[in-house]
Amino acid sequence: MKLYLSFLLMIVCSCTGTHQTDKEDIKVGVLRGPSAIAFAQMMNQETYVQGHKLVVELINSPDIIQARLIKNDVDIAVLPMINAANLYNKGVHYRLQGCPIWGTLYLVSHKEIDKVTQGETLHLFGLGTTPDILTRYYLSTHGIPISKLTLNYAFPTAREIMQALLIKKAQTAVLSEPFLSMALQKDSTLHIIADLNCSGNQIKGYAQTAIVTTTKLNSCRSEIDSLLSASCRFAITKPQEAIRILEQKKVFPQGMLTPESIKRCMIHYLPAHKIKKEVTTFLDIIYKYEPKALGGKLPDTSFITCNP
């Protein structure tokens, strides 16, 4: 009888212990593309925050991520900064956690030029979004009148821009990584003529990508920052390993990514409390050129803070 009771007690204790450690997963929605590079390490190993497992899910478009945020269907999400600010202005009160990627946009050309000149046809994508706005801002700050150029939006995505360049339907264009590296590998006549990710003293680039978190994670923001910093550091210090993981997980096709493309994505994690100025500068540019991209106004300061 004593043996039976001891055995029963062991089962009860075991079950109770399992239940206590069975915590709800933290859902992480990551936009497929350069953003996923920063999460290669997290995709390859189990990661926990205060006993909660982080489960990374790749999402194909900003629109889908926005819908998931509106439904409170993810706890952490990675999306363009302008989309994050727009959602916040609409009352979807996730808070900015930090920025992992500081720019993927470059001007390229088949022509032997070192800058865009008057009379040029410039192909670009993302009308009214970050690529379009930063291109117009670059042209303005470099004294290149937009009125003297032809801005062509016939190819609406980076992939289509790349294809147009490779078949010579476009001579000069804006292209983003990793499509830029693919194009450079396939056509030696293409060359980079400008970096659109920084201007003047904006050394680290623009805060173009946002990681946002639900307010229920406010108590573990510091721990999340540490994990994100480590994951970004892994991508830039071990690019070949990151590429292997991303190809194995079928995030990118074989050969699409290179160490150079990862370098040109300007991956470097900084938490929100350290980049208030950078976020404000970037959103000011967006607001100047496309106020409706932010929902018609700049977000208030609590977007960058963890205050509920």
C-alpha positions as CSV (number, residue, x, y, z in Angstrom):
1,M,0.0,0.0,0.0
2,K,2.8,2.4,0.9
3,L,4.5,1.6,-2.4
4,Y,1.3,2.3,-4.3
5,L,0.8,5.7,-2.5
6,S,4.4,6.7,-3.2
7,F,4.0,5.8,-6.8
8,L,0.8,7.8,-7.0
9,L,2.4,10.8,-5.3
10,M,5.3,10.7,-7.9
11,I,2.8,10.8,-10.7
12,V,0.9,13.8,-9.2
13,C,4.0,15.7,-8.6
14,S,5.3,15.0,-12.1
15,C,2.1,16.2,-13.7
16,T,1.9,19.3,-11.6
17,G,5.5,20.2,-12.5
18,T,4.8,19.8,-16.2
19,H,1.7,22.0,-16.0
20,Q,3.6,24.7,-14.3
21,T,6.2,24.9,-17.0
22,D,3.8,24.6,-19.9
23,K,3.6,28.4,-20.7
24,E,1.9,29.9,-23.7
25,D,4.1,30.5,-26.7
26,I,5.1,34.0,-27.8
27,K,4.2,34.4,-31.5
28,V,6.7,36.3,-33.6
29,G,5.6,37.4,-37.1
30,V,8.5,38.2,-39.4
31,L,8.1,39.7,-42.8
32,R,9.6,37.4,-45.5
33,G,12.6,39.1,-47.0
34,P,15.6,40.9,-45.5
35,S,13.9,41.1,-42.1
36,A,14.1,37.3,-41.9
37,I,17.9,37.4,-42.1
38,A,18.0,39.1,-38.7
39,F,16.1,36.1,-37.2
40,A,18.1,33.2,-38.7
41,Q,19.5,32.3,-35.3
42,M,16.1,32.2,-33.7
43,M,14.8,30.0,-36.4
44,N,17.5,27.5,-35.8
45,Q,17.3,27.1,-32.0
46,E,14.7,27.2,-29.3
47,T,14.5,30.6,-27.7
48,Y,12.6,31.4,-24.5
49,V,11.6,34.6,-22.7
50,Q,10.6,34.1,-19.0
51,G,9.8,30.5,-19.8
52,H,7.7,31.3,-22.9
53,K,8.9,29.8,-26.2
54,L,9.4,32.2,-29.1
55,V,7.8,30.8,-32.2
56,V,8.9,32.5,-35.4
57,E,6.4,32.6,-38.3
58,L,7.3,34.0,-41.7
59,I,4.6,36.2,-43.3
60,N,4.6,37.1,-46.9
61,S,3.4,40.7,-46.9
62,P,3.1,43.8,-44.7
63,D,-0.7,43.7,-45.3
64,I,-0.9,40.3,-43.7
65,I,1.2,41.3,-40.8
66,Q,-0.9,44.4,-40.2
67,A,-4.1,42.2,-40.2
68,R,-2.5,39.9,-37.7
69,L,-1.6,42.9,-35.5
70,I,-5.1,44.3,-35.7
71,K,-6.5,41.0,-34.5
72,N,-3.9,40.7,-31.7
73,D,-2.8,37.5,-33.4
74,V,0.9,38.0,-32.8
75,D,2.9,39.2,-29.8
76,I,6.0,40.4,-31.7
77,A,6.1,41.6,-35.3
78,V,8.6,42.9,-37.8
79,L,7.3,45.2,-40.5
80,P,8.2,48.5,-42.2
81,M,8.5,51.4,-39.8
82,I,5.9,53.4,-41.8
83,N,3.4,50.6,-41.4
84,A,4.1,50.3,-37.7
85,A,3.5,54.1,-37.2
86,N,0.4,54.0,-39.4
87,L,-1.1,51.2,-37.3
88,Y,-0.3,53.0,-34.1
89,N,-2.0,56.1,-35.3
90,K,-5.1,54.0,-36.0
91,G,-5.2,52.7,-32.5
92,V,-3.4,49.4,-32.7
93,H,-1.2,50.1,-29.7
94,Y,1.8,47.9,-30.0
95,R,5.0,49.6,-28.9
96,L,8.2,50.0,-30.9
97,Q,10.7,47.5,-29.5
98,G,13.6,48.4,-31.7
99,C,15.1,48.5,-35.2
100,P,17.1,45.6,-36.7
101,I,17.7,46.7,-40.3
102,W,18.8,50.2,-41.4
103,G,18.5,50.1,-45.2
104,T,18.5,47.8,-48.2
105,L,18.0,50.4,-51.0
106,Y,20.5,51.3,-53.7
107,L,20.6,53.0,-57.1
108,V,22.0,50.9,-59.9
109,S,22.7,51.4,-63.5
110,H,24.0,49.8,-66.7
111,K,25.3,53.2,-67.8
112,E,28.8,54.4,-67.0
113,I,27.5,57.1,-64.6
114,D,28.2,57.9,-61.0
115,K,25.0,59.7,-60.3
116,V,21.5,60.2,-61.8
117,T,21.6,63.0,-64.4
118,Q,19.0,65.2,-65.9
119,G,16.8,63.6,-68.6
120,E,17.3,60.1,-67.0
121,T,14.5,57.6,-66.7
122,L,14.6,56.2,-63.2
123,H,12.7,53.0,-62.5
124,L,11.5,52.5,-59.0
125,F,9.0,50.5,-57.0
126,G,6.7,50.9,-54.0
127,L,4.8,54.1,-55.0
128,G,4.1,56.1,-51.8
129,T,6.1,53.7,-49.6
130,T,9.7,53.7,-48.2
131,P,11.6,53.0,-51.5
132,D,9.8,55.7,-53.4
133,I,10.0,58.3,-50.6
134,L,13.7,57.8,-49.8
135,T,14.5,58.0,-53.5
136,R,12.7,61.3,-53.8
137,Y,14.4,62.5,-50.7
138,Y,17.8,61.5,-52.0
139,L,17.3,63.3,-55.3
140,S,16.2,66.4,-53.4
141,T,19.1,66.5,-51.0
142,H,21.6,65.9,-53.9
143,G,20.3,68.8,-56.0
144,I,18.7,66.6,-58.7
145,P,15.4,68.1,-59.7
146,I,12.7,65.5,-60.0
147,S,11.1,67.6,-62.7
148,K,14.1,66.9,-64.9
149,L,13.8,63.1,-64.5
150,T,11.2,60.6,-65.6
151,L,10.2,58.4,-62.6
152,N,8.8,55.2,-64.0
153,Y,6.7,52.9,-61.7
154,A,5.9,50.3,-64.4
155,F,7.6,47.5,-62.5
156,P,5.9,47.6,-59.0
157,T,8.1,45.2,-57.1
158,A,11.8,44.8,-56.5
159,R,11.8,41.4,-58.2
160,E,10.2,42.9,-61.4
161,I,12.7,45.7,-61.3
162,M,15.5,43.2,-61.2
163,Q,14.1,41.2,-64.1
164,A,13.7,44.4,-66.1
165,L,17.3,45.3,-65.5
166,L,18.5,41.9,-66.5
167,I,16.7,42.0,-69.9
168,K,17.7,45.6,-70.4
169,K,14.1,47.0,-70.2
170,A,15.5,49.3,-67.5
171,Q,18.9,51.0,-67.5
172,T,18.8,52.9,-64.2
173,A,16.7,51.8,-61.2
174,V,16.2,51.6,-57.5
175,L,16.8,48.0,-56.2
176,S,16.7,46.5,-52.8
177,E,18.6,43.5,-51.3
178,P,18.7,40.6,-51.8
179,F,17.6,41.3,-55.4
180,L,20.5,43.7,-55.9
181,S,23.1,41.0,-55.2
182,M,21.3,38.6,-57.5
183,A,21.3,41.2,-60.3
184,L,25.0,42.0,-59.8
185,Q,25.9,38.3,-59.9
186,K,24.0,37.8,-63.2
187,D,25.1,40.9,-65.0
188,S,28.5,42.3,-64.7
189,T,27.5,45.5,-66.5
190,L,25.4,46.6,-63.6
191,H,27.0,48.7,-60.9
192,I,25.9,50.6,-57.8
193,I,25.8,54.4,-58.2
194,A,24.3,55.5,-54.9
195,D,23.4,54.3,-51.4
196,L,19.9,55.5,-50.5
197,N,20.1,54.4,-46.9
198,C,22.0,57.3,-45.4
199,S,22.5,61.0,-45.9
200,G,25.0,63.3,-44.4
201,N,25.7,62.3,-40.8
202,Q,23.1,59.5,-40.9
203,I,25.9,57.0,-40.6
204,K,23.9,54.0,-39.4
205,G,21.2,54.4,-42.0
206,Y,17.5,55.1,-41.6
207,A,15.3,53.3,-39.1
208,Q,13.2,51.7,-41.9
209,T,12.3,48.5,-40.2
210,A,10.4,48.2,-36.9
211,I,10.0,45.4,-34.4
212,V,6.9,46.0,-32.3
213,T,5.7,44.2,-29.2
214,T,2.4,43.9,-27.5
215,T,2.1,45.8,-24.2
216,K,1.8,42.5,-22.3
217,L,5.5,42.0,-22.9
218,N,6.5,45.3,-21.3
219,S,8.0,43.6,-18.3
220,C,10.5,41.6,-20.5
221,R,11.5,44.2,-23.0
222,S,15.1,44.2,-21.8
223,E,15.3,40.4,-22.2
224,I,13.8,40.6,-25.7
225,D,16.3,43.3,-26.6
226,S,19.2,41.0,-25.7
227,L,17.8,38.2,-27.8
228,L,17.3,40.4,-30.8
229,S,20.7,41.9,-30.5
230,A,22.3,38.5,-30.4
231,S,20.3,37.3,-33.4
232,C,21.3,40.3,-35.5
233,R,24.9,39.9,-34.4
234,F,24.9,36.3,-35.5
235,A,23.7,37.2,-39.0
236,I,26.5,39.8,-39.5
237,T,29.3,37.9,-37.8
238,K,28.4,34.4,-39.2
239,P,26.8,35.2,-42.6
240,Q,27.6,31.9,-44.2
241,E,25.9,30.1,-41.3
242,A,22.9,32.4,-41.5
243,I,22.6,31.7,-45.2
244,R,22.8,28.0,-44.6
245,I,19.9,28.2,-42.1
246,L,17.8,30.4,-44.3
247,E,18.2,28.2,-47.3
248,Q,17.6,25.1,-45.2
249,K,14.4,26.6,-43.9
250,K,13.5,27.6,-47.5
251,V,13.3,31.3,-46.6
252,F,15.5,32.1,-49.6
253,P,16.3,30.0,-52.7
254,Q,19.8,28.4,-53.0
255,G,22.3,31.0,-54.0
256,M,20.1,34.1,-53.6
257,L,21.9,35.4,-50.5
258,T,25.6,36.2,-50.2
259,P,27.7,37.7,-47.4
260,E,27.8,40.9,-49.4
261,S,24.0,41.1,-49.6
262,I,23.7,40.6,-45.8
263,K,26.3,43.4,-45.3
264,R,24.3,45.7,-47.6
265,C,21.2,45.1,-45.5
266,M,22.8,47.1,-42.7
267,I,21.7,44.7,-40.0
268,H,22.3,46.1,-36.5
269,Y,19.8,45.9,-33.7
270,L,19.2,48.9,-31.5
271,P,16.4,49.2,-28.9
272,A,13.8,51.9,-29.1
273,H,15.0,53.9,-26.2
274,K,18.4,54.4,-28.0
275,I,17.0,55.5,-31.4
276,K,14.3,58.1,-30.6
277,K,16.1,60.7,-32.7
278,E,16.7,58.3,-35.6
279,V,13.0,57.2,-35.7
280,T,11.8,60.8,-35.5
281,T,14.1,61.8,-38.3
282,F,12.9,59.0,-40.5
283,L,9.2,59.6,-39.8
284,D,9.7,63.3,-40.4
285,I,11.0,62.5,-43.9
286,I,8.1,60.2,-44.6
287,Y,5.6,62.7,-43.3
288,K,7.0,65.5,-45.5
289,Y,6.6,63.5,-48.7
290,E,3.7,61.2,-47.9
291,P,1.6,62.1,-44.8
292,K,-1.0,59.5,-45.6
293,A,1.6,56.8,-45.4
294,L,1.5,57.5,-41.6
295,G,-2.2,57.9,-41.4
296,G,-2.0,61.7,-41.8
297,K,0.0,62.5,-38.7
298,L,3.2,61.7,-36.8
299,P,2.7,59.2,-34.0
300,D,3.0,60.6,-30.4
301,T,6.0,59.9,-28.2
302,S,4.4,56.8,-26.5
303,F,4.9,54.9,-29.8
304,I,8.6,54.7,-29.0
305,T,8.2,54.2,-25.3
306,C,6.8,51.2,-23.3
307,N,4.2,53.3,-21.5
308,P,0.7,51.6,-21.7
